[in-house]
């Protein structure tokens, strides 16, 4: 009686050979990229920005591109690829050749908030990228409508505790950085403040100034002009230390120790970049970040320049993902 053959799949010799050749090809390509490191760059570099033209992230990307081009003697082109909560830009770089010629303006939104707030992502922030350096971070400012009778964080907490659920805060929707920061504040302060989501920064700012909502964690570019005009009151900044642009304004952490939450931007490439190329990019960009001209150009925008090692950038991302996942869970924010 003939033996019954198994229907389970077993790789054939041809399949095994194909896999081996594919692995060899990958290894060979990595070796080729490593060999090119000594001559890097010898053609234009592309920086992919997840923002549209004109915003702070785009402005900074173009400045870094101009300065990097002058330093390495090759054109640096900024390509704007906004949309889909920055996943379009991030995915395009993650799938690029790891040769150092395609880089990403890697933001906290793409690298931290998306993994926390989305069930499925077309990229892995920890394994699909090569960190180059942090670029800068910028604190948000805790601002209140001018008619809210408080001048300090402590007074705001006291007022909120006296009237649970009566005060309101604005955000740019569930899961936005404004939402997460406000929920962190609520938890650490032990207060009940009602969340009012908005679709745009302009809408939130308009209602905050008009008194339709009481408070908001808002970026400096949006909030500080209104503070200077007397339309809003700034109570504190969200960073670990006071800002250079407003040194007399305390931080939230001076009242709530441990509270620190800056919005950051960095520079990454695809996973698998040779260390020699990634290290060279780190050296050149860090040098630009440490120049006085860079400081002077961006200080009035509330930017805190943040030159780091590659390892420091990787560690920050790895640390923030579980932190903000806990914040989201505590706030009842479900991944979508």
C-alpha positions, 0 to 999 in steps of 0.5 A, spaced: 500 500 500 503 506 498 505 511 503 500 517 504 504 523 503 504 529 508 500 535 506 504 540 511 509 545 508 516 543 508 521 548 504 524 545 498 531 545 497 530 551 492 526 555 497 532 554 502 537 556 497 532 562 495 532 564 502 539 563 503 541 568 497 536 573 499 540 573 506 546 574 502 544 579 498 541 583 504 548 582 507 552 584 501 548 590 501 549 592 508 556 591 506 556 596 500 553 601 504 558 600 510 564 601 504 560 607 502 561 610 508 568 613 507 565 617 501 558 619 504 555 623 502 556 623 494 549 625 492 543 629 494 540 627 501 533 628 502 530 630 509 522 627 509 518 632 513 511 630 516 509 637 516 506 641 511 510 648 509 511 653 513 510 650 520 516 650 526 518 643 524 518 645 516 522 651 518 527 647 522 528 642 517 529 647 512 534 650 516 538 644 518 538 642 511 541 648 508 546 648 514 548 640 513 548 642 505 554 647 506 557 642 511 558 636 507 558 639 500 552 636 497 544 638 496 540 637 502 532 637 499 526 637 504 520 633 502 514 635 505 509 629 506 504 630 511 498 626 513 495 620 516 498 623 523 505 623 520 505 616 518 505 617 511 512 620 512 515 615 517 513 609 513 516 612 507 523 613 511 522 606 514 522 603 507 527 606 504 534 604 503 539 604 509 544 608 506 544 615 509 540 619 503 533 619 506 532 621 513 526 623 517 524 629 521 522 624 527 517 627 532 514 625 538 507 624 535 510 619 530 515 615 535 511 616 541 504 618 541 502 614 534 504 607 538 500 609 544 494 611 540 493 606 534 492 599 534 496 598 528 502 602 525 505 601 518 512 602 522 515 600 528 518 606 532 523 602 536 526 597 530 525 600 524 529 607 524 536 609 526 536 614 531 541 620 529 540 626 534 534 629 537 534 636 534 530 640 539 524 640 544 519 646 546 515 646 552 508 648 552 505 653 556 499 652 561 495 658 560 488 660 562 483 665 560 485 672 563 478 672 567 480 666 571 482 668 578 488 665 578 496 667 577 499 660 579 499 653 578 497 652 586 492 657 585 489 653 579 489 647 583 486 650 589 480 653 585 479 646 581 478 642 588 473 647 590 469 646 584 470 639 581 468 639 574 466 646 573 473 648 570 474 646 563 480 645 558 481 645 551 485 640 547 486 638 539 482 632 540 482 625 544 489 623 544 493 629 542 499 632 546 494 637 549 489 632 551 495 627 554 498 633 558 492 635 561 490 628 563 497 628 566 496 634 570 489 632 573 492 626 575 498 629 579 494 635 582 488 630 584 483 635 580 477 634 576 477 638 570 472 637 564 475 636 557 473 640 551 476 637 545 477 642 538 478 640 531 483 646 530 488 650 534 485 656 532 478 654 534 481 652 541 485 659 542 479 663 540 474 660 545 480 660 550 481 668 549 473 669 549 472 665 556 468 659 553 473 654 555 478 656 562 485 653 560 489 649 555 496 647 555 498 650 548 505 651 544 509 658 545 508 660 538 500 660 539 499 662 546 505 667 548 503 673 543 496 672 546 499 672 553 503 679 551 497 682 549 494 681 556 488 676 553 491 670 556 495 669 563 501 664 563 501 660 569 507 655 568 511 652 562 511 644 562 519 643 561 524 640 566 527 647 567 524 654 566 525 657 558 530 662 556 524 666 553 520 667 559 525 665 565 521 668 570 515 664 569 515 657 573 515 650 571 509 646 573 514 641 576 515 647 581 508 645 584 508 638 582 514 635 582 516 630 576 511 633 571 515 634 565 513 634 558 516 637 552 514 636 545 520 634 541 523 633 534 529 629 532 532 626 526 532 619 524 534 614 518 531 607 516 534 601 520 540 598 518 544 604 517 552 603 517 554 606 524 559 610 520 554 614 516 549 615 522 555 617 526 557 622 521 550 625 520 550 625 528 557 629 528 555 634 523 548 636 525 550 636 533 555 641 530 550 645 527 545 645 533 551 648 537 552 654 533 550 660 536 547 662 529 542 656 530 540 659 537 539 666 535 535 664 529 530 660 534 530 662 541 524 667 540 520 661 537 521 658 544 525 652 541 530 649 546 536 646 542 537 639 544 543 636 541 544 628 543 548 622 542 544 617 538 543 612 544 540 618 548 535 619 542 533 611 542 533 611 550 528 617 550 523 614 545 523 607 549 522 610 555 516 615 553 512 610 550 510 606 556 510 612 560 504 615 555 501 609 554 500 609 562 497 616 561 492 614 556 490 608 560 489 612 566 485 617 562 481 612 559 483 613 552 483 607 547 487 606 541 484 606 535 
